């Protein structure tokens, strides 16, 4: 970021009165704003907007220039335009003493909310939250071996854009027992969740699915021992503090299915 500002101020004197590019108009606007020529800065940032350059940043700069001019209505108008255009640095505005009068205006609240959503879009999007019921610290038992307790730590990552699974077969103190990790994320381009699993034994899994009929339902097609195989994995939230994970496979195109794992997750106290 420091390099950007250095470049901007080095280029600003070269912009003359009629810059040819959106970047040059923006650079000139920054220099004018810093020198206190707010009307000129507004003109330059508007010219950058006309050339479709950095629409959220130029709009916010116009809003900040109007705040400097004590024109709160115009400042609110342009900050709202910036937020709608995707401005995603609310901390910059909250730390700017020149926007104090704007921040105290009741119209600023929704603008700040929009900027926060822009900054953390996954947290605000319900599609990314459909697998949150799996997040937590769990003891896990299998229907096939109920006395052998495993553990799983499911963590939310990167501001809610992904979920990380940390699996400890037999428990964290089990030594050589199987361990594994999976990365789970929602892809807005496909409308599907994806899980990428890898274990310490080299087992890989690549699932896609979605939340429907009260459960997260994953599927995959893969080759196992030269046999075309289908896999299904379902996570079902049960009573509070419990989740069932059910994995099954088919080697006859989905006509019959064999259970691979039937596990009960119980949230740790």
N, C-alpha and C positions, 0 to 999 in steps of 0.2 A: 504493500500500500504506500509506503514512503516513497518508493521509486516512482509511483504514479504521480504523486503530488509534485515531486521534483521535475518530472517531465512536463507536467502541465504548466508550471511557472516558467520553465525555460522556453516553452513554446509560445506562451502568451504574447510576448512582444512581437512575435512574427506574424500574429494573426491580423495585424493592421485593423482597418475599420470594417472590412467585409470578408470574414473568413470563408473558406470554400467548403469546409467539411463540418459535420456535426461535432466531431471531436474538437476542432479548432474553435468553434463557437462556444463549446462548453468550457474549454480552457480559458478563453477570454472572459467568460462570465465569472469564473472562479477568481481571476485576477481583479476584476471590477468589484466583485463582492468584497474581497479582502480590503480593497482600498476605500470602501464605503460608497462606491458609485452604484447604489442599489437599483436605480431605474435603468441604468445601462446594463447591469447584470441581468435584470429581468428580460430585457430585450435579447441579450445574447443567449440566455437559456431557452427562451421561446424559439429563437432561430434554430437551436440544436434540436428542439422538439419537432420543428417543421421538417427537419431532415431525418426524423425518426431515430435520433441518437439518444441512448440512455434515458428513455422516457420517464422511468420512475425517479432516477436521480435528478434529472433536470427539473421535473415538476416539484420535487422536494426543495430544490435550491430556490426556485421561484417562491415557494411558500416561506422559506426561511428569510428571503429578502423582504417579503411583505411583513414578516414579523419584525424585522429590523426597522421597517418604516412605521411600525405600530398600527398597521392595517390588519386587524385581527380577522375580519371577515374574509379578506382575500387570502390571508395566510391559511385559514381553515379550508377554504375552497381548494387551494393548490396542494395542501398536504393530503387532503382526501383523494385528489386525483393521483397523487404519488402512491398512496396506499393501494388504490384500485389497480394501479399499473404494476404492482408487485414490490414496492419498496419494503425492504426486509431488515432494516437496521434501526429498530425502535430505540436502542440504547443511545445512538447518536443524537436523536432528537431529545430524549429525556435528559441528556447531559449538557445540552446547549442552553446556556443562560438566556440567550436571546429569544428562546421559544417559551419562556416561563408564562407569559400572558396567554399564549395559545393553549398551553397545557392545562391552565386553570379554567378554560372555557368548557362548558358541559358538552359541546359538540366534538371535543377532542377524544373522548372516551371510545366511541366506535372506531375512530381512525387508528388509535393505538391498538385496539383489539385486532383490526385487520392487519396491521403491521406485524403483530405477534404471530398471527396465523401464517403470514407470508414467511416469517423467519423459521417457523416450525410446522410446516404443512402436514406432516404425518400425524403429529399429535392431535391436530384438529379434525382430521378426516376420519369419519366413523369406519370406513373400509379397513383402515389400518388397525383398528381396535378390536376386530372380531375374534382375534386369537389371544386377547389379553387374559382370558380366563386360565390360560396355561402358565402365566407368569407366576413365579414364586419358588419356594424351597419345598421339595417333596420327598417323602418316603414312598417307595414303589414296590408293590408285590405282584407276582405273576400268578394267575389262576393255576398254572401248571406246577408251580413251586412256591406255595404261599409262605413257607418258612424262611425263604431267602430274600432278604430285603435289599433292594437297590436304592439309590438316591439320584435325584435329578435337580439341578439348579437351572431355572429358566429365567433369563434376564432380558429386559428391554434395552435396546441399544440405539445409538445415533438419533436421539430425540424422538424415539418411538417409530423409527422407520424400519427396524428389524428386531427380531427376537433370536437370542442365542440359547441353544440347549447345551447343557453340560451333563452328560450321563455317566454315572458311576455304577457299573454292574456289580452287585454284591455289596455296595456301599463304598464310601470314600476311603475306608481303612482296609479294603479287601486286597490290596497289593496287586497281584497280576490279573485280577478280574477285568472283564471287558470294560473299556471306557469309549466314549464317543462324543461327538459334537455335531450339532446341526445349525445351519443358518436359515432362518425363516423370514420371508419378506413378502409383502403385497406388491404386485406389479400392476400399476394403473393402466398400462398399455393393453394388458390381457384381461384385467379384471380377476386375476387368479393369484392365489398364494403359491409360493414355491418353497420347498424344503430341500436343502442340500445336506446330506448326512455323510459322515465318514467316521469309522471306528478305528481303534488301534490294531484291529486284525485286518484292516484293508478293505472292509466291507463298505461299499458306496451305495447311496440312495439318492435319487433325483425325482421328487414328487411334485405334482401340481394339483391344486384343488381350490375349494372355496367353502365358505360356511353356509350350510343349508340344512333344513329340517332339524335344527337344533344341535348340529355338530359340525366340526371342521373335518371335511372329507377330502383326502388326498388319493391320487391314483398315479400309477406309473406303468410303463411297458419296458421290459428289459430282457436280456438274454442271460440265462443261468445254465451253465453246463451244456451249451449249444441248444438249449430249449427256450423257445419264446415264452415269456412269462409275464403275467399281469399281477400287479400288486395293488392292494387297497390298504389304507391306513386311516382310521377314524378316531378323532378325539372328541369325546362327549362329556360336557360338563354335567355332573350329577348334582347331588345335594351340595350345599356350600362346603367348600374345602375338599372336594373330591372330583377327579377326572378319570375317565376310562380311556385307555389307548388300546385299540384293537387292530392288529395287523394280520392280513391274510393274503394268500397267493393262489393263482390259478395257472395251470399249464395246458388247459384245454380250451383257451379262448374265452374263459369266463363262465363255462358251463358248471363247473364245480370249484369249490374253494377250500383251501386247507389253512387252518389257523396257525400263524407263526408266533404270535404274542398276544396275550390278553392281560393287560396290566391295569392295576388300580393305583392311582396317585392319591395320596393323602397328604394334605398340606401340613407342614411341620408347625408345631405350636410355638 
